[in-house]
Amino acid sequence: MESEPKPEKEIHVEKESPVKDSDPNHDSSQPSQVPSADHDSGTSATGSDATDAQPVSRKVHWSPELVSECPAQPPNPYVVSDPAGNNAKISVKDSIDTVKNVLGRWRRKVAEKSKKAGDLAGNTWQHLKTSPSFTDAALGRIAQGTKILAEGGYEKVFRQTFETSPEEQLQNSYACYLSTSAGPVMGIIYLSTEKLAYCSDSPLSYKSDGQTEWSYYKIVIPLHQLKAVNPSSSTANPSEKYIQVISVDNHEFWFMGFLNYVGAVECLQEALRSQTV
């Protein structure tokens, strides 16, 4: 597969997202890294680089070619700003050692039962390792699952998060990360009968007039605007898998750390084929 990574009111940009060109197929001599998102956007969804407010308990080193500056590009029409409310941050208390041990034991037990279960465990492990903080990723995924259940399922959350038409139906959703210049952002990809959309699980912080503001990171691409869906993996570490999404006007987004990578690839490629028939 080719792999040249780069990554309320939808479709029209209110402010852009911080993204830079990158390549996940990096040399094995470099530390583990994550590719940047859309090659064409140059600013954050709210006007400055978004950064995760959660404490980082694991160090992530970035390759020089992944953080090299790109020439200024036109605004990205698919990135949407969505300010968060006062209760956006979720307070969690847990031990990183406890989380690692529990998930480690669970992964080993499930992998022994079958290849399919082993793939699920491996995807879960890779999903959690993609985040700079293993604990934050594990607890964040639990919190998001609780939210989905409390609000009545993915269909309702999708309609609350994005503008939808009455006849629009959600087809699938996939937990993953969006690659940005600020690092991987945990969220969910939604595929409906009309659009491909993404929303971060938690709001990201940014500075505005000297004050810290919070905004959810959203992407909305109408299906007729999809140009390509390209799966790929790191040559140095094949377990690191990516999906590159390209719009007809050549904006690129990179997603990784899928809990169901194969299912996401098949679903997105089928959506693309349905638009070209």
C-alpha positions, -999 to +999 in steps of 0.1 A: +000+000+000+011+036-006+018+055+026+027+091+024+012+106+057+005+142+061-036+136+084-225+237+162-218+241+120-202+217+096-184+219+063-176+256+066-144+264+085-147+288+114-111+283+123-084+260+111-066+230+126-029+226+134-015+200+110+017+192+092+030+169+065+046+137+077+054+101+069+045+071+092+068+048+073+098+061+092+132+045+096+135+021+125+165+041+139+141+069+147+120+068+179+083+058+176+063+086+160+029+095+147+024+112+113+009+147+111-026+153+097-038+175+068-009+188+047-029+218+037-039+232+070-016+255+089-034+266+120-054+251+148-091+246+149-093+277+170-064+298+157-035+283+176-019+249+183-041+227+203-026+209+232-038+182+255-043+195+290-039+160+306-006+153+323+018+133+301+033+102+318+051+088+287+076+106+266+071+108+228+099+118+205+092+134+172+113+128+140+127+160+124+109+153+091+076+150+109+078+184+125+094+203+097+076+235+087+054+235+056+047+265+035+015+284+044-015+267+029-051+279+022-077+274+050-090+239+055-127+238+048-133+205+066-121+215+101-148+229+124-144+248+157-168+238+185-162+256+218-165+233+249-186+240+280-173+246+315-178+209+325-158+195+295-129+181+315-134+148+333-115+143+365-101+107+369-081+091+396-063+058+390-029+042+391-010+038+358+006+006+371-029-009+379-042+000+345-012-014+327-013-047+347-050-052+342-050-045+305-018-065+301-033-096+317-065-092+297-046-089+265-026-121+271-057-141+281-077-130+251-049-136+227-046-173+238-082-180+228-082-173+191-066-153+164-095-130+161-095-123+198-058-118+196-062-092+169-087-074+190-064-074+220-035-062+199-056-034+184-067-023+219-031-024+231-019-004+201-048+020+205-038+028+241-001+030+233-007+056+206-015+082+232+014+100+250-003+089+283-013+053+286-035+060+316-052+089+301-060+069+270-074+039+290-095+061+313-106+084+284-119+054+264-138+042+295-153+077+300-163+079+263-180+045+264-199+056+295-210+088+278-222+069+247-243+046+269-257+074+290-268+094+260-285+065+242-259+052+217-237+064+188-267+075+166-279+100+192-244+112+200-237+117+162-269+138+158-261+159+188-225+165+177-230+173+140-257+190+119-276+162+101-305+160+077-337+141+087-331+113+062-294+109+071-284+077+089-253+067+108-237+036+093-207+030+114-184+046+140-148+038+149-126+048+179-092+061+167-068+090+168-064+119+145-028+129+138-020+166+143+011+186+147+003+188+185+003+150+187-024+123+184-059+133+194-083+106+206-118+106+191-143+088+170-148+087+132-185+086+122-196+074+087-231+083+077-251+081+045-240+117+037-207+124+054-174+113+070-170+131+103-146+131+133-149+146+167-123+145+195-134+128+228-123+157+248-118+194+241-084+208+233-069+239+249-058+270+231-049+306+240-072+334+230-065+370+242-042+356+269-069+333+282-071+295+279-101+284+259-114+249+251-128+235+218-136+201+204-117+192+173-141+183+145-138+173+108-167+170+084-162+158+048-193+152+026-190+118+009-191+134-026-159+153-015-139+121-008-111+114-033-091+086-016-090+063+014-055+047+017-046+022+044-009+019+053+015+008+080+049+016+094+078-002+078+096-002+111+066-014+131+038-031+111+015-030+141+013+008+136-015+011+110-029+043+094-057+054+072-051+084+050-082+103+039-079+127+010-106+152-002-112+161-038-094+195-032-064+176-018-068+181+019-053+151+038-061+136+072-043+108+089-061+085+114-044+057+135-047+036+166-080+020+155-097-005+177-111-021+146-087-012+118-098-038+092-135-029+097-127+009+093-107+004+061-134-017+045-162+006+055-145+038+044-134+023+011-169+010+004-183+045+011-157+059-014-167+033-041-204+041-036-197+077-047-178+067-078-204+043-092 
